[in-house]
Each structure stands twice: as C-alpha cells, then as structure tokens.
Amino acid sequence: MRKLTAGLFHSVDGIVEAPNLWQFDAFDAELGQLLGSVMGKVDTVLMGRVGYQEWAGFWPQSTQDGDFGNFINGVPKHVASRTLKGPLGWSNASLIEGELFDFVRTLKAQQGGEISAMAGISLVRQLLFAGLLDELTLITHPVIAGTGRHLFEPGDPTTRLTLADSTITSKGNIVQTYRLRA
C-alpha cells in the first residue's frame, strides 16, 4: 500500500494560503533538505483545481528553484476538479475521473512511491477527514501572516492525531508530522 502524504507551510496564526507572501525570511537549509527528501520519495502528486491553475501558470516557465521546478513539471499530477475539462495543458497532468476517494484508494493500492497532495487546501482537508491521508506535515514558520485561509475551519469534526515527528530548524521553523490516531 502506497503512502499518501501532505505538507503545508503554516504560519503561527494557522494560515496555509499563499506562503510565498510570508515565508521568505524563514526558509532555511534544513527545510531545503526536508523538501529534497520528500521529492526523492514522491512519484505521484494530487492537486486541487485552484492550486493546479496557479502552479500551471507558474512552474512550466519558471527558472526559480530548479530542483522543485524539475520535480513538479516531470511528476504525474492528478487534478481533482468539478469544473475543469480535459485535457489539461501542463505536462503529465490529468483530471481525476469519477469519485475522488475511489480514485485515491485505487492509486494507493497500486505499486509505486509515495503520493503527495500538493497545492490544494480543501483537497488535503477532504483526504484527512476521509481517513485517506497517512501523514500531514505542518511546517510552521515563525510569522503571523494575519490574513489568508486556514487549513481547519469551525465545524470540522474532532479528529485525533498522533505526533509522529517534530523538528525545529535553525531559523525557528517547527516541522511537525502527524498521523491519524488508530
């Protein structure tokens, strides 16, 4: 069974949206190593529609962060959307056909490396609350973002987690990995 993971940059006040607006001065070598390690394990990416559209408009032409750019442009990307119509224009990207949770269960049962949910706040929430997400990593930067979307919302179900790993980087980022409590 393949592992499904998600990692989100996170502010002290719980914002996960648009980390490019607030993470700049806290990104350090340890985070770079962590992300490199993740890229080495992941061979399939799940994306939400909004994240797909933002990233597809940036990464194919970007010369920034060549390691991640090469990774995300080359990896197979499956996009969850109720409104997009295929085929998609970004290399190795396809729309998820049928019901999301069935698709993810089938994908997890196939041979391969890790699957990572990226660029999709609501996608990560759905996968977590459906019990399909094996690990959730929150990379908390020492900043109050002040505005933006939170990962969790009022009315979410009580969900018990187990802290699987925790690290503090040299610039004060707290990297916490959680699993659903059995």
SVG drawing of the C-alpha trace seen along z (x, -y; Angstrom):
<svg xmlns="http://www.w3.org/2000/svg" viewBox="-20 -40 41 43">
<polyline fill="none" stroke="black" stroke-width="0.4" points="0.0,0.0 1.4,-3.4 1.6,-6.2 -0.3,-9.4 1.2,-12.5 0.6,-16.2 2.9,-19.0 1.8,-22.6 3.7,-25.7 1.9,-27.2 2.0,-30.5 1.8,-30.7 -1.8,-32.0 -2.7,-29.0 -2.6,-30.4 -1.7,-28.0 -2.7,-30.1 -0.1,-31.9 3.0,-31.1 5.1,-32.9 3.8,-36.1 5.2,-35.4 7.8,-32.6 10.7,-34.3 13.0,-35.1 12.5,-31.9 13.2,-29.4 16.5,-27.7 18.8,-24.9 17.1,-22.3 13.8,-23.0 15.5,-22.7 16.9,-19.3 13.5,-18.2 11.8,-19.1 14.5,-17.4 13.9,-14.3 10.2,-14.4 10.8,-14.9 13.0,-11.8 10.2,-9.6 7.2,-11.0 6.4,-9.8 2.7,-10.9 1.1,-14.2 -2.6,-15.0 -3.7,-18.6 -6.8,-20.7 -8.1,-22.8 -7.1,-26.2 -3.6,-25.1 -3.3,-23.4 -4.3,-26.6 -1.9,-28.7 1.1,-26.3 0.4,-25.5 0.6,-29.2 4.0,-29.5 6.1,-26.3 6.4,-25.4 8.0,-28.7 9.8,-29.3 13.6,-29.4 13.3,-29.8 14.0,-26.8 15.2,-24.5 15.1,-21.3 11.4,-21.7 10.5,-23.0 12.1,-19.9 10.3,-17.7 6.8,-19.2 7.0,-19.6 8.0,-16.0 5.9,-14.1 2.5,-12.7 -0.2,-15.1 -3.8,-14.1 -6.1,-17.0 -9.4,-17.0 -11.9,-19.4 -15.6,-19.6 -15.2,-22.4 -12.1,-21.8 -12.4,-20.0 -9.6,-17.9 -7.2,-17.5 -5.0,-19.7 -2.2,-21.8 0.6,-21.1 2.9,-18.2 2.0,-15.0 -1.3,-16.4 -4.7,-14.7 -8.1,-15.2 -9.3,-12.7 -12.2,-10.8 -15.0,-9.6 -15.2,-9.9 -12.1,-11.3 -11.9,-8.9 -12.3,-5.8 -9.6,-7.2 -7.3,-7.7 -7.9,-4.2 -7.1,-2.7 -4.0,-4.8 -2.8,-3.9 -3.3,-0.1 -1.0,-0.3 2.7,0.2 4.9,-2.9 6.4,-5.5 4.7,-8.0 1.8,-10.1 1.7,-13.7 -1.3,-16.0 0.1,-19.5 -1.5,-22.8 -4.9,-22.1 -6.1,-23.2 -9.6,-21.7 -8.2,-18.6 -5.9,-18.0 -8.9,-18.6 -11.1,-16.1 -8.4,-13.4 -7.6,-13.8 -11.2,-13.7 -11.9,-10.7 -9.1,-8.8 -7.0,-8.5 -4.1,-10.8 -1.4,-8.8 0.7,-11.8 0.2,-15.5 3.3,-17.7 2.8,-21.3 5.9,-23.5 5.2,-26.3 7.2,-29.5 7.8,-32.0 5.5,-34.6 1.9,-35.8 0.5,-36.0 -2.6,-38.0 -4.7,-37.1 -5.5,-34.1 -7.1,-30.7 -6.7,-28.3 -6.4,-24.5 -9.0,-23.8 -12.4,-25.5 -15.0,-25.9 -17.3,-22.9 -14.6,-20.4 -15.0,-17.0 -13.0,-16.3 -10.1,-14.2 -7.4,-12.6 -3.9,-12.7 -0.5,-11.3 2.6,-13.3 5.0,-11.1 7.9,-13.5 8.9,-17.0 11.9,-19.2 12.9,-22.8 15.2,-24.3 17.9,-26.9 15.6,-29.7 12.8,-28.6 10.6,-26.7 8.7,-23.9 8.2,-20.8 5.5,-18.6 4.3,-15.4 1.0,-13.9 -0.8,-10.6 -4.4,-9.8 -4.7,-8.1 -5.8,-4.5"/>
</svg>
